[in-house]
Amino acid sequence: MFNIGDLFGKIQQIQSDLAEAKKQLKDKVVDAESGAGMVKVTASCDLRIRKIIIDPEIIDKNDPELMQDLVVAAVNLAIARAEELSKEEMAKIAKDKMPNIPGLDLSKLGMS
């Protein structure tokens, strides 16, 4: 027999687990680069940029746009990778704990 109290209990446990996972995401990092490694970016999965390394070879006073473009490209790639890893980690938690309810789409909540 279906017990609504059990469902609410599971939902509360999932919320707690997801909150804990979000805390742990700040310790998971990803790396990205652009310009064949001339710009390297490290970002955490809580979407914070931790480090940017720029090869001095690309620093040109006459062409600052090149360096700007490479930094933007590396940062955007790092953020995309961090978001993907974050989504994967959250989905792992939700997958085993969410009840299988046909037609329930959790993808908009970051759970799939």
Contacts in CASP RR format, 6 or more apart in sequence:
PFRMAT RR
TARGET T0000
AUTHOR 0000-0000-0000
METHOD contacts of the structure
MODEL  1
MFNIGDLFGKIQQIQSDLAEAKKQLKDKVVDAESGAGMVKVTASCDLRIR
KIIIDPEIIDKNDPELMQDLVVAAVNLAIARAEELSKEEMAKIAKDKMPN
IPGLDLSKLGMS
7 99 0 8 1.000
10 97 0 8 1.000
10 98 0 8 1.000
10 99 0 8 1.000
13 97 0 8 1.000
14 93 0 8 1.000
14 94 0 8 1.000
14 97 0 8 1.000
14 98 0 8 1.000
17 93 0 8 1.000
17 97 0 8 1.000
18 90 0 8 1.000
18 93 0 8 1.000
18 94 0 8 1.000
21 89 0 8 1.000
21 90 0 8 1.000
21 93 0 8 1.000
22 46 0 8 1.000
22 90 0 8 1.000
24 89 0 8 1.000
25 44 0 8 1.000
25 45 0 8 1.000
25 46 0 8 1.000
25 86 0 8 1.000
25 89 0 8 1.000
26 44 0 8 1.000
26 45 0 8 1.000
26 46 0 8 1.000
26 48 0 8 1.000
27 44 0 8 1.000
28 44 0 8 1.000
28 45 0 8 1.000
28 85 0 8 1.000
28 86 0 8 1.000
28 89 0 8 1.000
29 42 0 8 1.000
29 43 0 8 1.000
29 44 0 8 1.000
29 45 0 8 1.000
29 50 0 8 1.000
29 82 0 8 1.000
30 42 0 8 1.000
30 43 0 8 1.000
30 44 0 8 1.000
30 45 0 8 1.000
30 78 0 8 1.000
30 81 0 8 1.000
30 82 0 8 1.000
30 85 0 8 1.000
31 40 0 8 1.000
31 41 0 8 1.000
31 42 0 8 1.000
31 78 0 8 1.000
31 81 0 8 1.000
32 40 0 8 1.000
32 41 0 8 1.000
32 43 0 8 1.000
32 74 0 8 1.000
32 75 0 8 1.000
32 77 0 8 1.000
32 78 0 8 1.000
32 80 0 8 1.000
32 81 0 8 1.000
33 39 0 8 1.000
33 40 0 8 1.000
33 41 0 8 1.000
33 74 0 8 1.000
33 77 0 8 1.000
34 70 0 8 1.000
34 71 0 8 1.000
34 73 0 8 1.000
34 74 0 8 1.000
34 77 0 8 1.000
35 58 0 8 1.000
35 70 0 8 1.000
35 73 0 8 1.000
35 74 0 8 1.000
37 55 0 8 1.000
38 54 0 8 1.000
38 55 0 8 1.000
38 57 0 8 1.000
38 58 0 8 1.000
38 70 0 8 1.000
39 52 0 8 1.000
39 53 0 8 1.000
39 54 0 8 1.000
39 55 0 8 1.000
39 58 0 8 1.000
39 67 0 8 1.000
39 70 0 8 1.000
39 71 0 8 1.000
39 73 0 8 1.000
39 74 0 8 1.000
40 51 0 8 1.000
40 52 0 8 1.000
40 53 0 8 1.000
40 74 0 8 1.000
41 49 0 8 1.000
41 51 0 8 1.000
41 52 0 8 1.000
41 53 0 8 1.000
41 71 0 8 1.000
41 74 0 8 1.000
41 75 0 8 1.000
41 77 0 8 1.000
41 78 0 8 1.000
42 49 0 8 1.000
42 50 0 8 1.000
42 51 0 8 1.000
42 52 0 8 1.000
42 78 0 8 1.000
43 49 0 8 1.000
43 50 0 8 1.000
43 75 0 8 1.000
43 78 0 8 1.000
43 79 0 8 1.000
43 81 0 8 1.000
43 82 0 8 1.000
44 50 0 8 1.000
44 82 0 8 1.000
45 82 0 8 1.000
45 83 0 8 1.000
45 85 0 8 1.000
45 86 0 8 1.000
45 89 0 8 1.000
46 82 0 8 1.000
46 86 0 8 1.000
47 79 0 8 1.000
47 82 0 8 1.000
47 83 0 8 1.000
47 86 0 8 1.000
49 75 0 8 1.000
49 78 0 8 1.000
52 71 0 8 1.000
52 74 0 8 1.000
52 75 0 8 1.000
54 67 0 8 1.000
54 70 0 8 1.000
54 71 0 8 1.000
58 66 0 8 1.000
58 67 0 8 1.000
58 70 0 8 1.000
59 67 0 8 1.000
60 66 0 8 1.000
60 67 0 8 1.000
87 110 0 8 1.000
87 112 0 8 1.000
90 110 0 8 1.000
90 111 0 8 1.000
91 110 0 8 1.000
91 111 0 8 1.000
91 112 0 8 1.000
94 106 0 8 1.000
94 110 0 8 1.000
94 111 0 8 1.000
94 112 0 8 1.000
95 111 0 8 1.000
98 106 0 8 1.000
98 111 0 8 1.000
106 112 0 8 1.000
END
